[in-house]
Amino acid sequence: MSATQRPVLYGVPNCDTVRKARSWLAEHAIAYEFHDYKRQGVPQPALAGWVDALGWEALLNRRGTTWRRLDAARQAAVHDAASALALMLEQPSVIRRPVLVRGSELRVGFDAGEWQRLLG
């Protein structure tokens, strides 16, 4: 894929970190596509690729309210990539956000300095 390809930002619009990321992109006049995975879902092949590239632990947000609302048995059932992938597909809000994809580059979370190096 081209390095100049428009990035895709995955997340949910009401997330504070996603808002910061979107504001940063707007301030830097970087065109991007926004994929609301609460409304549009998460493409299974993309999510599986993220898990392969980063590991499921990097993608699973265990500090968020979605995770904390799960009962202890459901939390305990997440112990490997397959079980984490199933939960993330079932409840996309448990995915750490935002996820930024640009060509073969993949970032999770918002770090202005890192994004500047990648997109600037």
PyMOL commands that place a pseudoatom at each C-alpha (Angstrom):
pseudoatom trace, name=CA, resn=MET, resi=1, chain=A, elem=C, hetatm=0, pos=[0.000, 0.000, 0.000]
pseudoatom trace, name=CA, resn=SER, resi=2, chain=A, elem=C, hetatm=0, pos=[1.118, 3.507, -0.654]
pseudoatom trace, name=CA, resn=ALA, resi=3, chain=A, elem=C, hetatm=0, pos=[2.779, 5.442, 2.171]
pseudoatom trace, name=CA, resn=THR, resi=4, chain=A, elem=C, hetatm=0, pos=[0.690, 8.459, 1.123]
pseudoatom trace, name=CA, resn=GLN, resi=5, chain=A, elem=C, hetatm=0, pos=[-2.559, 6.551, 1.561]
pseudoatom trace, name=CA, resn=ARG, resi=6, chain=A, elem=C, hetatm=0, pos=[-5.230, 8.286, 3.641]
pseudoatom trace, name=CA, resn=PRO, resi=7, chain=A, elem=C, hetatm=0, pos=[-5.165, 6.922, 7.183]
pseudoatom trace, name=CA, resn=VAL, resi=8, chain=A, elem=C, hetatm=0, pos=[-8.168, 5.210, 8.730]
pseudoatom trace, name=CA, resn=LEU, resi=9, chain=A, elem=C, hetatm=0, pos=[-8.988, 6.002, 12.340]
pseudoatom trace, name=CA, resn=TYR, resi=10, chain=A, elem=C, hetatm=0, pos=[-10.990, 3.321, 14.134]
pseudoatom trace, name=CA, resn=GLY, resi=11, chain=A, elem=C, hetatm=0, pos=[-12.820, 4.136, 17.329]
pseudoatom trace, name=CA, resn=VAL, resi=12, chain=A, elem=C, hetatm=0, pos=[-15.994, 5.528, 18.804]
pseudoatom trace, name=CA, resn=PRO, resi=13, chain=A, elem=C, hetatm=0, pos=[-16.781, 9.235, 18.540]
pseudoatom trace, name=CA, resn=ASN, resi=14, chain=A, elem=C, hetatm=0, pos=[-17.654, 9.769, 22.203]
pseudoatom trace, name=CA, resn=CYS, resi=15, chain=A, elem=C, hetatm=0, pos=[-14.274, 8.483, 23.477]
pseudoatom trace, name=CA, resn=ASP, resi=16, chain=A, elem=C, hetatm=0, pos=[-12.101, 11.285, 24.906]
pseudoatom trace, name=CA, resn=THR, resi=17, chain=A, elem=C, hetatm=0, pos=[-8.912, 9.850, 23.393]
pseudoatom trace, name=CA, resn=VAL, resi=18, chain=A, elem=C, hetatm=0, pos=[-10.550, 9.511, 19.982]
pseudoatom trace, name=CA, resn=ARG, resi=19, chain=A, elem=C, hetatm=0, pos=[-11.711, 13.137, 20.253]
pseudoatom trace, name=CA, resn=LYS, resi=20, chain=A, elem=C, hetatm=0, pos=[-8.132, 14.237, 21.025]
pseudoatom trace, name=CA, resn=ALA, resi=21, chain=A, elem=C, hetatm=0, pos=[-6.829, 12.230, 18.074]
pseudoatom trace, name=CA, resn=ARG, resi=22, chain=A, elem=C, hetatm=0, pos=[-9.449, 13.670, 15.717]
pseudoatom trace, name=CA, resn=SER, resi=23, chain=A, elem=C, hetatm=0, pos=[-8.685, 17.199, 16.926]
pseudoatom trace, name=CA, resn=TRP, resi=24, chain=A, elem=C, hetatm=0, pos=[-4.977, 16.619, 16.375]
pseudoatom trace, name=CA, resn=LEU, resi=25, chain=A, elem=C, hetatm=0, pos=[-5.626, 15.352, 12.834]
pseudoatom trace, name=CA, resn=ALA, resi=26, chain=A, elem=C, hetatm=0, pos=[-7.806, 18.400, 12.089]
pseudoatom trace, name=CA, resn=GLU, resi=27, chain=A, elem=C, hetatm=0, pos=[-5.212, 20.821, 13.533]
pseudoatom trace, name=CA, resn=HIS, resi=28, chain=A, elem=C, hetatm=0, pos=[-2.575, 19.269, 11.276]
pseudoatom trace, name=CA, resn=ALA, resi=29, chain=A, elem=C, hetatm=0, pos=[-4.897, 19.268, 8.228]
pseudoatom trace, name=CA, resn=ILE, resi=30, chain=A, elem=C, hetatm=0, pos=[-4.526, 15.517, 7.792]
pseudoatom trace, name=CA, resn=ALA, resi=31, chain=A, elem=C, hetatm=0, pos=[-7.349, 13.966, 5.813]
pseudoatom trace, name=CA, resn=TYR, resi=32, chain=A, elem=C, hetatm=0, pos=[-8.502, 10.636, 7.194]
pseudoatom trace, name=CA, resn=GLU, resi=33, chain=A, elem=C, hetatm=0, pos=[-11.398, 8.216, 7.147]
pseudoatom trace, name=CA, resn=PHE, resi=34, chain=A, elem=C, hetatm=0, pos=[-13.215, 7.597, 10.440]
pseudoatom trace, name=CA, resn=HIS, resi=35, chain=A, elem=C, hetatm=0, pos=[-14.601, 4.127, 11.118]
pseudoatom trace, name=CA, resn=ASP, resi=36, chain=A, elem=C, hetatm=0, pos=[-17.017, 4.064, 14.066]
pseudoatom trace, name=CA, resn=TYR, resi=37, chain=A, elem=C, hetatm=0, pos=[-16.785, 0.481, 15.163]
pseudoatom trace, name=CA, resn=LYS, resi=38, chain=A, elem=C, hetatm=0, pos=[-19.699, 0.758, 17.502]
pseudoatom trace, name=CA, resn=ARG, resi=39, chain=A, elem=C, hetatm=0, pos=[-21.965, 1.559, 14.558]
pseudoatom trace, name=CA, resn=GLN, resi=40, chain=A, elem=C, hetatm=0, pos=[-20.103, -0.079, 11.684]
pseudoatom trace, name=CA, resn=GLY, resi=41, chain=A, elem=C, hetatm=0, pos=[-18.616, -3.012, 13.548]
pseudoatom trace, name=CA, resn=VAL, resi=42, chain=A, elem=C, hetatm=0, pos=[-15.021, -4.086, 13.294]
pseudoatom trace, name=CA, resn=PRO, resi=43, chain=A, elem=C, hetatm=0, pos=[-14.012, -5.977, 10.165]
pseudoatom trace, name=CA, resn=GLN, resi=44, chain=A, elem=C, hetatm=0, pos=[-12.941, -9.409, 11.425]
pseudoatom trace, name=CA, resn=PRO, resi=45, chain=A, elem=C, hetatm=0, pos=[-10.006, -9.716, 8.992]
pseudoatom trace, name=CA, resn=ALA, resi=46, chain=A, elem=C, hetatm=0, pos=[-8.685, -6.313, 10.068]
pseudoatom trace, name=CA, resn=LEU, resi=47, chain=A, elem=C, hetatm=0, pos=[-9.040, -7.122, 13.770]
pseudoatom trace, name=CA, resn=ALA, resi=48, chain=A, elem=C, hetatm=0, pos=[-7.349, -10.491, 13.313]
pseudoatom trace, name=CA, resn=GLY, resi=49, chain=A, elem=C, hetatm=0, pos=[-4.488, -8.710, 11.535]
pseudoatom trace, name=CA, resn=TRP, resi=50, chain=A, elem=C, hetatm=0, pos=[-4.157, -6.226, 14.393]
pseudoatom trace, name=CA, resn=VAL, resi=51, chain=A, elem=C, hetatm=0, pos=[-4.033, -9.093, 16.892]
pseudoatom trace, name=CA, resn=ASP, resi=52, chain=A, elem=C, hetatm=0, pos=[-1.359, -10.829, 14.782]
pseudoatom trace, name=CA, resn=ALA, resi=53, chain=A, elem=C, hetatm=0, pos=[0.687, -7.630, 14.492]
pseudoatom trace, name=CA, resn=LEU, resi=54, chain=A, elem=C, hetatm=0, pos=[0.383, -6.276, 18.036]
pseudoatom trace, name=CA, resn=GLY, resi=55, chain=A, elem=C, hetatm=0, pos=[-0.840, -9.113, 20.205]
pseudoatom trace, name=CA, resn=TRP, resi=56, chain=A, elem=C, hetatm=0, pos=[-4.258, -9.310, 21.788]
pseudoatom trace, name=CA, resn=GLU, resi=57, chain=A, elem=C, hetatm=0, pos=[-3.032, -7.863, 25.073]
pseudoatom trace, name=CA, resn=ALA, resi=58, chain=A, elem=C, hetatm=0, pos=[-2.164, -4.556, 23.379]
pseudoatom trace, name=CA, resn=LEU, resi=59, chain=A, elem=C, hetatm=0, pos=[-5.656, -4.261, 21.915]
pseudoatom trace, name=CA, resn=LEU, resi=60, chain=A, elem=C, hetatm=0, pos=[-7.803, -5.371, 24.837]
pseudoatom trace, name=CA, resn=ASN, resi=61, chain=A, elem=C, hetatm=0, pos=[-8.722, -2.413, 27.039]
pseudoatom trace, name=CA, resn=ARG, resi=62, chain=A, elem=C, hetatm=0, pos=[-8.972, -3.845, 30.529]
pseudoatom trace, name=CA, resn=ARG, resi=63, chain=A, elem=C, hetatm=0, pos=[-9.228, -0.396, 32.117]
pseudoatom trace, name=CA, resn=GLY, resi=64, chain=A, elem=C, hetatm=0, pos=[-12.366, 0.729, 30.309]
pseudoatom trace, name=CA, resn=THR, resi=65, chain=A, elem=C, hetatm=0, pos=[-15.951, 0.579, 31.495]
pseudoatom trace, name=CA, resn=THR, resi=66, chain=A, elem=C, hetatm=0, pos=[-16.935, -2.113, 28.992]
pseudoatom trace, name=CA, resn=TRP, resi=67, chain=A, elem=C, hetatm=0, pos=[-14.381, -4.515, 30.486]
pseudoatom trace, name=CA, resn=ARG, resi=68, chain=A, elem=C, hetatm=0, pos=[-15.248, -3.556, 34.062]
pseudoatom trace, name=CA, resn=ARG, resi=69, chain=A, elem=C, hetatm=0, pos=[-18.938, -4.211, 33.406]
pseudoatom trace, name=CA, resn=LEU, resi=70, chain=A, elem=C, hetatm=0, pos=[-18.249, -7.790, 32.334]
pseudoatom trace, name=CA, resn=ASP, resi=71, chain=A, elem=C, hetatm=0, pos=[-18.821, -10.368, 35.038]
pseudoatom trace, name=CA, resn=ALA, resi=72, chain=A, elem=C, hetatm=0, pos=[-15.761, -12.081, 36.498]
pseudoatom trace, name=CA, resn=ALA, resi=73, chain=A, elem=C, hetatm=0, pos=[-16.420, -15.335, 34.631]
pseudoatom trace, name=CA, resn=ARG, resi=74, chain=A, elem=C, hetatm=0, pos=[-16.540, -13.536, 31.262]
pseudoatom trace, name=CA, resn=GLN, resi=75, chain=A, elem=C, hetatm=0, pos=[-13.321, -11.673, 32.070]
pseudoatom trace, name=CA, resn=ALA, resi=76, chain=A, elem=C, hetatm=0, pos=[-11.611, -14.898, 33.145]
pseudoatom trace, name=CA, resn=ALA, resi=77, chain=A, elem=C, hetatm=0, pos=[-12.657, -16.549, 29.878]
pseudoatom trace, name=CA, resn=VAL, resi=78, chain=A, elem=C, hetatm=0, pos=[-10.399, -14.153, 27.961]
pseudoatom trace, name=CA, resn=HIS, resi=79, chain=A, elem=C, hetatm=0, pos=[-7.047, -15.899, 28.142]
pseudoatom trace, name=CA, resn=ASP, resi=80, chain=A, elem=C, hetatm=0, pos=[-5.693, -16.101, 24.602]
pseudoatom trace, name=CA, resn=ALA, resi=81, chain=A, elem=C, hetatm=0, pos=[-5.911, -14.503, 21.157]
pseudoatom trace, name=CA, resn=ALA, resi=82, chain=A, elem=C, hetatm=0, pos=[-8.987, -16.481, 20.083]
pseudoatom trace, name=CA, resn=SER, resi=83, chain=A, elem=C, hetatm=0, pos=[-11.026, -15.642, 23.189]
pseudoatom trace, name=CA, resn=ALA, resi=84, chain=A, elem=C, hetatm=0, pos=[-9.945, -11.987, 23.078]
pseudoatom trace, name=CA, resn=LEU, resi=85, chain=A, elem=C, hetatm=0, pos=[-10.800, -11.744, 19.375]
pseudoatom trace, name=CA, resn=ALA, resi=86, chain=A, elem=C, hetatm=0, pos=[-14.258, -13.197, 20.015]
pseudoatom trace, name=CA, resn=LEU, resi=87, chain=A, elem=C, hetatm=0, pos=[-14.931, -10.670, 22.785]
pseudoatom trace, name=CA, resn=MET, resi=88, chain=A, elem=C, hetatm=0, pos=[-13.644, -7.734, 20.714]
pseudoatom trace, name=CA, resn=LEU, resi=89, chain=A, elem=C, hetatm=0, pos=[-15.894, -8.714, 17.804]
pseudoatom trace, name=CA, resn=GLU, resi=90, chain=A, elem=C, hetatm=0, pos=[-18.866, -9.118, 20.142]
pseudoatom trace, name=CA, resn=GLN, resi=91, chain=A, elem=C, hetatm=0, pos=[-18.199, -5.894, 22.079]
pseudoatom trace, name=CA, resn=PRO, resi=92, chain=A, elem=C, hetatm=0, pos=[-16.013, -3.512, 20.044]
pseudoatom trace, name=CA, resn=SER, resi=93, chain=A, elem=C, hetatm=0, pos=[-15.963, -0.980, 22.893]
pseudoatom trace, name=CA, resn=VAL, resi=94, chain=A, elem=C, hetatm=0, pos=[-13.490, -3.252, 24.676]
pseudoatom trace, name=CA, resn=ILE, resi=95, chain=A, elem=C, hetatm=0, pos=[-10.873, -2.506, 21.990]
pseudoatom trace, name=CA, resn=ARG, resi=96, chain=A, elem=C, hetatm=0, pos=[-8.278, 0.033, 23.067]
pseudoatom trace, name=CA, resn=ARG, resi=97, chain=A, elem=C, hetatm=0, pos=[-8.645, 3.158, 21.002]
pseudoatom trace, name=CA, resn=PRO, resi=98, chain=A, elem=C, hetatm=0, pos=[-8.064, 4.771, 18.742]
pseudoatom trace, name=CA, resn=VAL, resi=99, chain=A, elem=C, hetatm=0, pos=[-6.592, 2.388, 16.219]
pseudoatom trace, name=CA, resn=LEU, resi=100, chain=A, elem=C, hetatm=0, pos=[-4.822, 4.177, 13.376]
pseudoatom trace, name=CA, resn=VAL, resi=101, chain=A, elem=C, hetatm=0, pos=[-4.055, 2.334, 10.146]
pseudoatom trace, name=CA, resn=ARG, resi=102, chain=A, elem=C, hetatm=0, pos=[-2.089, 3.831, 7.307]
pseudoatom trace, name=CA, resn=GLY, resi=103, chain=A, elem=C, hetatm=0, pos=[-0.907, 1.362, 4.713]
pseudoatom trace, name=CA, resn=SER, resi=104, chain=A, elem=C, hetatm=0, pos=[1.081, -1.239, 6.604]
pseudoatom trace, name=CA, resn=GLU, resi=105, chain=A, elem=C, hetatm=0, pos=[1.527, 1.049, 9.641]
pseudoatom trace, name=CA, resn=LEU, resi=106, chain=A, elem=C, hetatm=0, pos=[-0.607, 0.358, 12.698]
pseudoatom trace, name=CA, resn=ARG, resi=107, chain=A, elem=C, hetatm=0, pos=[-0.850, 2.323, 15.953]
pseudoatom trace, name=CA, resn=VAL, resi=108, chain=A, elem=C, hetatm=0, pos=[-3.060, 1.827, 19.006]
pseudoatom trace, name=CA, resn=GLY, resi=109, chain=A, elem=C, hetatm=0, pos=[-3.724, 4.712, 21.339]
pseudoatom trace, name=CA, resn=PHE, resi=110, chain=A, elem=C, hetatm=0, pos=[-2.923, 8.357, 20.699]
pseudoatom trace, name=CA, resn=ASP, resi=111, chain=A, elem=C, hetatm=0, pos=[0.618, 9.694, 20.971]
pseudoatom trace, name=CA, resn=ALA, resi=112, chain=A, elem=C, hetatm=0, pos=[1.005, 13.072, 19.253]
pseudoatom trace, name=CA, resn=GLY, resi=113, chain=A, elem=C, hetatm=0, pos=[4.770, 12.708, 18.779]
pseudoatom trace, name=CA, resn=GLU, resi=114, chain=A, elem=C, hetatm=0, pos=[4.491, 9.262, 17.253]
pseudoatom trace, name=CA, resn=TRP, resi=115, chain=A, elem=C, hetatm=0, pos=[1.627, 10.338, 15.030]
pseudoatom trace, name=CA, resn=GLN, resi=116, chain=A, elem=C, hetatm=0, pos=[3.653, 13.359, 13.890]
pseudoatom trace, name=CA, resn=ARG, resi=117, chain=A, elem=C, hetatm=0, pos=[6.513, 11.067, 12.840]
pseudoatom trace, name=CA, resn=LEU, resi=118, chain=A, elem=C, hetatm=0, pos=[4.104, 8.744, 11.033]
pseudoatom trace, name=CA, resn=LEU, resi=119, chain=A, elem=C, hetatm=0, pos=[1.785, 11.274, 9.398]
pseudoatom trace, name=CA, resn=GLY, resi=120, chain=A, elem=C, hetatm=0, pos=[3.702, 14.543, 9.444]
for i in range(1, 120): cmd.bond("trace and resi %d" % i, "trace and resi %d" % (i + 1))
show_as sticks, trace
zoom trace
